[in-house]
Amino acid sequence: MIVIKFGGHAMGEHSRKWASEIAARFRSGEKFVIVHGGGPQIDKELARRGIEKKSVNGFRITTPEIMEVVELILAGNVLRAVVRDLISAGIPAVGLTGSDNQLLEVELRDEAKFGLVGQIRKVNPKIINDLLDKGYLPVISPVADDSSSRALNINADIAAGAIAGSLRAEETLFLTDVPGIYTAWPDRSSLITEIRLAELKKISFEGGMTPKVEAVINAIESGASSARVIDGTSMPAFIDALSGDGGTLVKP
């Protein structure tokens, strides 16, 4: 089984081709779980409303006003669009949020620093396994409620990693807007092609690389067999990744 984190940057011109590629493999018996992001779509709506975007170490600072937009876009527009593309490709896809059947148990990460950004305490994968057993493809939006029924914004990379670990996924694919993990982004020569988890944990990362690396580490430490970070805007890169090539491969 493969868990795919589908980033917002990958949802452009290739989204239907991406769904068709998944469909071909799904029909051959491969099981998939998809966790989607939606950063560019959120940014577009924030700009339309005249709301300033801010982030710290790759995490979006989420005020109550911004959380309203995050939930609208992630649990509404983007989730429905991803499910729609998969169904159009012939896949029985079902959309979920992190709150459904308490799939993700979350708490505030650091309210003073990030606002309404959640961190995952526990994954309850029963609803995912039930859907997989019945032949469905689960699509998960990274929004979840805390114990006070307050909606929190969960980084999609981290949600995908935690879910992959709980499912003991054979592979976790992180489709992002870069070709892999860089030790010194944006220096293209610093791209890592393959690395063991212990070595990855020795490297310090900044900015947008931080949640990606945290998610990869979490996925493997939680039980996933491997993780691969690829350029989700490239169909050839996606096809290669499904065949076990390209990007940055991280192994236990």
C-alpha positions as a LaTeX table, in Angstrom:
\begin{tabular}{lrrr}
\hline
Residue & $x$ (\AA) & $y$ (\AA) & $z$ (\AA) \\
\hline
Met1 & 0.00 & 0.00 & 0.00 \\
Ile2 & 1.21 & 3.48 & $-0.91$ \\
Val3 & 0.35 & 6.70 & 0.91 \\
Ile4 & 0.59 & 9.77 & $-1.33$ \\
Lys5 & 0.82 & 13.31 & $-0.03$ \\
Phe6 & $-0.58$ & 15.36 & $-2.90$ \\
Gly7 & 0.65 & 18.94 & $-2.58$ \\
Gly8 & $-1.27$ & 21.96 & $-3.74$ \\
His9 & 1.42 & 22.76 & $-6.30$ \\
Ala10 & 0.71 & 19.43 & $-8.01$ \\
Met11 & $-2.98$ & 20.23 & $-8.52$ \\
Gly12 & $-2.62$ & 22.17 & $-11.74$ \\
Glu13 & $-2.50$ & 20.95 & $-15.31$ \\
His14 & $-1.42$ & 17.42 & $-14.34$ \\
Ser15 & $-4.19$ & 16.62 & $-11.84$ \\
Arg16 & $-6.29$ & 14.53 & $-14.24$ \\
Lys17 & $-3.23$ & 12.76 & $-15.66$ \\
Trp18 & $-2.13$ & 12.08 & $-12.10$ \\
Ala19 & $-5.53$ & 10.54 & $-11.34$ \\
Ser20 & $-5.38$ & 8.40 & $-14.49$ \\
Glu21 & $-1.97$ & 7.03 & $-13.50$ \\
Ile22 & $-3.30$ & 6.14 & $-10.05$ \\
Ala23 & $-6.37$ & 4.52 & $-11.65$ \\
Ala24 & $-4.29$ & 2.18 & $-13.82$ \\
Arg25 & $-2.39$ & 0.91 & $-10.80$ \\
Phe26 & $-5.49$ & 0.81 & $-8.60$ \\
Arg27 & $-7.20$ & $-1.48$ & $-11.12$ \\
Ser28 & $-4.20$ & $-3.80$ & $-11.02$ \\
Gly29 & $-4.71$ & $-4.28$ & $-7.27$ \\
Glu30 & $-2.47$ & $-1.63$ & $-5.67$ \\
Lys31 & $-3.98$ & 0.10 & $-2.62$ \\
Phe32 & $-3.58$ & 3.85 & $-2.13$ \\
Val33 & $-4.36$ & 6.44 & 0.52 \\
Ile34 & $-4.11$ & 10.11 & $-0.43$ \\
Val35 & $-3.53$ & 13.07 & 1.88 \\
His36 & $-3.81$ & 16.41 & 0.10 \\
Gly37 & $-2.49$ & 19.88 & 0.80 \\
Gly38 & $-3.60$ & 23.13 & $-0.76$ \\
Gly39 & $-1.21$ & 25.95 & 0.10 \\
Pro40 & $-1.46$ & 27.83 & $-3.22$ \\
Gln41 & $-5.26$ & 27.62 & $-3.16$ \\
Ile42 & $-5.34$ & 28.97 & 0.40 \\
Asp43 & $-2.94$ & 31.78 & $-0.54$ \\
Lys44 & $-5.15$ & 32.75 & $-3.47$ \\
Glu45 & $-8.24$ & 33.02 & $-1.27$ \\
Leu46 & $-6.35$ & 34.94 & 1.42 \\
Ala47 & $-5.15$ & 37.41 & $-1.21$ \\
Arg48 & $-8.70$ & 37.78 & $-2.53$ \\
Arg49 & $-9.85$ & 38.67 & 0.99 \\
Gly50 & $-6.89$ & 40.98 & 1.60 \\
Ile51 & $-5.47$ & 38.83 & 4.41 \\
Glu52 & $-1.70$ & 38.75 & 4.86 \\
Lys53 & 0.10 & 35.41 & 4.73 \\
Lys54 & 2.81 & 34.64 & 7.31 \\
Ser55 & 4.78 & 31.49 & 8.10 \\
Val56 & 7.45 & 30.26 & 10.51 \\
Asn57 & 9.80 & 27.39 & 9.57 \\
Gly58 & 7.44 & 26.23 & 6.85 \\
Phe59 & 4.32 & 26.29 & 9.05 \\
Arg60 & 1.50 & 28.72 & 8.24 \\
Ile61 & 0.64 & 31.10 & 11.09 \\
Thr62 & $-3.08$ & 30.44 & 11.42 \\
Thr63 & $-5.27$ & 33.08 & 13.05 \\
Pro64 & $-9.01$ & 32.34 & 13.54 \\
Glu65 & $-9.67$ & 34.42 & 10.40 \\
Ile66 & $-7.17$ & 32.38 & 8.40 \\
Met67 & $-8.43$ & 29.10 & 9.87 \\
Glu68 & $-11.84$ & 29.87 & 8.41 \\
Val69 & $-10.22$ & 30.07 & 4.97 \\
Val70 & $-8.07$ & 26.97 & 5.55 \\
Glu71 & $-11.09$ & 24.86 & 6.47 \\
Leu72 & $-13.15$ & 26.22 & 3.58 \\
Ile73 & $-10.43$ & 25.47 & 1.02 \\
Leu74 & $-8.98$ & 22.21 & 2.36 \\
Ala75 & $-12.08$ & 20.44 & 3.66 \\
Gly76 & $-14.26$ & 21.94 & 0.93 \\
Asn77 & $-12.93$ & 23.02 & $-2.44$ \\
Val78 & $-9.71$ & 21.03 & $-2.65$ \\
Leu79 & $-11.01$ & 17.81 & $-1.10$ \\
Arg80 & $-13.96$ & 17.77 & $-3.48$ \\
Ala81 & $-11.73$ & 18.54 & $-6.49$ \\
Val82 & $-9.32$ & 15.68 & $-5.71$ \\
Val83 & $-12.17$ & 13.21 & $-5.15$ \\
Arg84 & $-13.88$ & 14.42 & $-8.34$ \\
Asp85 & $-10.75$ & 13.84 & $-10.45$ \\
Leu86 & $-10.30$ & 10.34 & $-9.03$ \\
Ile87 & $-13.93$ & 9.40 & $-9.59$ \\
Ser88 & $-13.69$ & 10.75 & $-13.15$ \\
Ala89 & $-10.74$ & 8.39 & $-13.67$ \\
Gly90 & $-12.88$ & 5.46 & $-12.53$ \\
Ile91 & $-11.69$ & 5.15 & $-8.93$ \\
Pro92 & $-14.19$ & 4.73 & $-6.04$ \\
Ala93 & $-12.73$ & 7.58 & $-3.98$ \\
Val94 & $-14.13$ & 8.71 & $-0.62$ \\
Gly95 & $-13.28$ & 12.08 & 0.97 \\
Leu96 & $-12.53$ & 12.42 & 4.70 \\
Thr97 & $-11.15$ & 15.01 & 7.07 \\
Gly98 & $-8.90$ & 14.36 & 10.05 \\
Ser99 & $-11.95$ & 14.75 & 12.30 \\
Asp100 & $-13.98$ & 11.91 & 10.79 \\
Asn101 & $-14.27$ & 9.05 & 13.29 \\
Gln102 & $-11.45$ & 10.83 & 15.19 \\
Leu103 & $-8.99$ & 9.79 & 12.52 \\
Leu104 & $-6.46$ & 12.35 & 13.82 \\
Glu105 & $-6.29$ & 13.19 & 17.51 \\
Val106 & $-4.62$ & 16.60 & 17.65 \\
Glu107 & $-3.61$ & 19.39 & 20.00 \\
Leu108 & $-2.19$ & 22.88 & 19.52 \\
Arg109 & 1.42 & 22.87 & 18.39 \\
Asp110 & 2.36 & 26.24 & 19.91 \\
Glu111 & $-0.51$ & 28.73 & 19.89 \\
Ala112 & 1.68 & 31.74 & 20.73 \\
Lys113 & 3.97 & 31.01 & 17.79 \\
Phe114 & 1.73 & 29.41 & 15.16 \\
Gly115 & $-1.87$ & 30.12 & 16.14 \\
Leu116 & $-4.39$ & 27.39 & 15.29 \\
Val117 & $-1.84$ & 24.89 & 14.00 \\
Gly118 & $-2.18$ & 21.37 & 15.31 \\
Gln119 & 0.22 & 18.58 & 16.04 \\
Ile120 & $-0.86$ & 14.96 & 15.89 \\
Arg121 & $-0.94$ & 12.97 & 19.13 \\
Lys122 & $-2.44$ & 9.81 & 17.68 \\
Val123 & $-3.78$ & 8.34 & 14.45 \\
Asn124 & $-6.84$ & 6.07 & 14.59 \\
Pro125 & $-6.73$ & 4.38 & 11.16 \\
Lys126 & $-9.79$ & 2.12 & 11.53 \\
Ile127 & $-11.94$ & 4.17 & 9.15 \\
Ile128 & $-9.15$ & 4.08 & 6.53 \\
Asn129 & $-8.67$ & 0.32 & 6.86 \\
Asp130 & $-12.43$ & $-0.25$ & 6.66 \\
Leu131 & $-12.60$ & 1.72 & 3.41 \\
Leu132 & $-9.54$ & $-0.04$ & 1.96 \\
Asp133 & $-11.01$ & $-3.45$ & 2.82 \\
Lys134 & $-14.18$ & $-2.54$ & 0.93 \\
Gly135 & $-12.27$ & $-1.45$ & $-2.17$ \\
Tyr136 & $-12.38$ & 2.32 & $-1.75$ \\
Leu137 & $-9.57$ & 4.85 & $-2.05$ \\
Pro138 & $-9.57$ & 7.24 & 0.95 \\
Val139 & $-8.70$ & 10.89 & 0.35 \\
Ile140 & $-7.91$ & 12.84 & 3.52 \\
Ser141 & $-8.01$ & 16.58 & 4.16 \\
Pro142 & $-5.54$ & 17.70 & 6.88 \\
Val143 & $-8.00$ & 19.57 & 9.09 \\
Ala144 & $-8.92$ & 18.10 & 12.48 \\
Asp145 & $-10.71$ & 19.08 & 15.68 \\
Asp146 & $-8.99$ & 19.12 & 19.06 \\
Ser147 & $-10.59$ & 17.90 & 22.32 \\
Ser148 & $-12.47$ & 21.23 & 22.56 \\
Ser149 & $-13.99$ & 20.74 & 19.08 \\
Arg150 & $-11.79$ & 23.54 & 17.75 \\
Ala151 & $-10.71$ & 23.14 & 14.13 \\
Leu152 & $-6.93$ & 23.11 & 13.68 \\
Asn153 & $-4.73$ & 23.40 & 10.60 \\
Ile154 & $-2.49$ & 20.32 & 10.24 \\
Asn155 & 0.54 & 20.44 & 7.95 \\
Ala156 & $-0.28$ & 18.02 & 5.12 \\
Asp157 & 3.23 & 16.56 & 4.97 \\
Ile158 & 3.12 & 15.72 & 8.67 \\
Ala159 & $-0.41$ & 14.32 & 8.44 \\
Ala160 & 0.63 & 12.07 & 5.54 \\
Gly161 & 3.68 & 10.85 & 7.44 \\
Ala162 & 1.70 & 10.03 & 10.56 \\
Ile163 & $-1.01$ & 8.24 & 8.59 \\
Ala164 & 1.54 & 6.27 & 6.57 \\
Gly165 & 3.22 & 5.12 & 9.76 \\
Ser166 & $-0.05$ & 4.03 & 11.34 \\
Leu167 & $-0.89$ & 1.99 & 8.23 \\
Arg168 & 2.60 & 0.45 & 7.97 \\
Ala169 & 2.71 & 1.67 & 4.37 \\
Glu170 & 5.23 & 0.06 & 2.03 \\
Glu171 & 6.02 & 3.50 & 0.65 \\
Thr172 & 5.09 & 7.11 & 1.30 \\
Leu173 & 5.33 & 9.55 & $-1.61$ \\
Phe174 & 5.51 & 13.26 & $-0.80$ \\
Leu175 & 4.53 & 15.24 & $-3.92$ \\
Thr176 & 5.82 & 18.77 & $-3.34$ \\
Asp177 & 7.01 & 21.76 & $-5.36$ \\
Val178 & 10.70 & 20.71 & $-5.28$ \\
Pro179 & 12.53 & 17.65 & $-6.68$ \\
Gly180 & 13.46 & 16.29 & $-3.25$ \\
Ile181 & 15.20 & 17.11 & 0.02 \\
Tyr182 & 18.04 & 19.63 & $-0.15$ \\
Thr183 & 20.65 & 20.06 & 2.55 \\
Ala184 & 21.08 & 23.73 & 1.56 \\
Trp185 & 17.97 & 24.88 & $-0.32$ \\
Pro186 & 17.90 & 26.55 & $-2.86$ \\
Asp187 & 21.34 & 25.19 & $-3.85$ \\
Arg188 & 20.31 & 22.61 & $-6.46$ \\
Ser189 & 23.59 & 20.73 & $-6.08$ \\
Ser190 & 22.65 & 19.88 & $-2.47$ \\
Leu191 & 19.84 & 17.48 & $-3.51$ \\
Ile192 & 19.94 & 14.19 & $-1.61$ \\
Thr193 & 19.06 & 11.17 & $-3.77$ \\
Glu194 & 19.10 & 8.46 & $-1.08$ \\
Ile195 & 19.79 & 8.53 & 2.65 \\
Arg196 & 19.27 & 6.48 & 5.78 \\
Leu197 & 17.06 & 7.88 & 8.52 \\
Ala198 & 19.88 & 8.13 & 11.07 \\
Glu199 & 21.94 & 10.27 & 8.69 \\
Leu200 & 18.99 & 12.48 & 7.78 \\
Lys201 & 18.37 & 13.25 & 11.46 \\
Lys202 & 21.90 & 14.61 & 11.79 \\
Ile203 & 21.26 & 17.38 & 9.23 \\
Ser204 & 19.76 & 20.76 & 10.20 \\
Phe205 & 17.09 & 22.15 & 7.88 \\
Glu206 & 15.36 & 25.52 & 7.61 \\
Gly207 & 12.24 & 27.02 & 6.05 \\
Gly208 & 9.97 & 24.85 & 3.91 \\
Met209 & 12.27 & 21.85 & 4.18 \\
Thr210 & 11.54 & 21.58 & 7.92 \\
Pro211 & 8.01 & 20.10 & 7.79 \\
Lys212 & 8.96 & 17.85 & 4.85 \\
Val213 & 11.87 & 16.32 & 6.74 \\
Glu214 & 9.84 & 16.11 & 9.97 \\
Ala215 & 7.12 & 14.26 & 8.06 \\
Val216 & 9.56 & 11.81 & 6.48 \\
Ile217 & 11.17 & 11.05 & 9.83 \\
Asn218 & 7.77 & 10.60 & 11.48 \\
Ala219 & 6.53 & 8.29 & 8.71 \\
Ile220 & 9.43 & 5.88 & 9.06 \\
Glu221 & 9.68 & 6.03 & 12.84 \\
Ser222 & 5.93 & 5.33 & 13.05 \\
Gly223 & 6.16 & 2.22 & 10.88 \\
Ala224 & 6.32 & 3.10 & 7.15 \\
Ser225 & 8.89 & 1.07 & 5.20 \\
Ser226 & 10.26 & 4.04 & 3.21 \\
Ala227 & 9.55 & 7.60 & 2.13 \\
Arg228 & 10.26 & 9.43 & $-1.11$ \\
Val229 & 10.07 & 13.19 & $-1.75$ \\
Ile230 & 9.52 & 14.16 & $-5.39$ \\
Asp231 & 8.51 & 17.06 & $-7.63$ \\
Gly232 & 4.75 & 16.65 & $-7.80$ \\
Thr233 & 4.45 & 19.13 & $-10.67$ \\
Ser234 & 6.27 & 16.68 & $-12.98$ \\
Met235 & 4.32 & 13.74 & $-14.38$ \\
Pro236 & 7.50 & 11.86 & $-15.39$ \\
Ala237 & 8.78 & 12.25 & $-11.81$ \\
Phe238 & 5.49 & 10.92 & $-10.44$ \\
Ile239 & 5.49 & 7.92 & $-12.78$ \\
Asp240 & 9.10 & 7.17 & $-11.88$ \\
Ala241 & 8.30 & 7.40 & $-8.17$ \\
Leu242 & 5.45 & 4.90 & $-8.46$ \\
Ser243 & 8.00 & 2.56 & $-10.05$ \\
Gly244 & 10.50 & 3.17 & $-7.24$ \\
Asp245 & 12.81 & 5.79 & $-8.79$ \\
Gly246 & 13.73 & 9.46 & $-8.47$ \\
Gly247 & 13.50 & 12.22 & $-5.89$ \\
Thr248 & 14.92 & 11.65 & $-2.42$ \\
Leu249 & 14.50 & 8.15 & $-0.99$ \\
Val250 & 14.71 & 7.76 & 2.77 \\
Lys251 & 15.07 & 4.30 & 4.32 \\
Pro252 & 15.11 & 3.15 & 7.94 \\
\hline
\end{tabular}
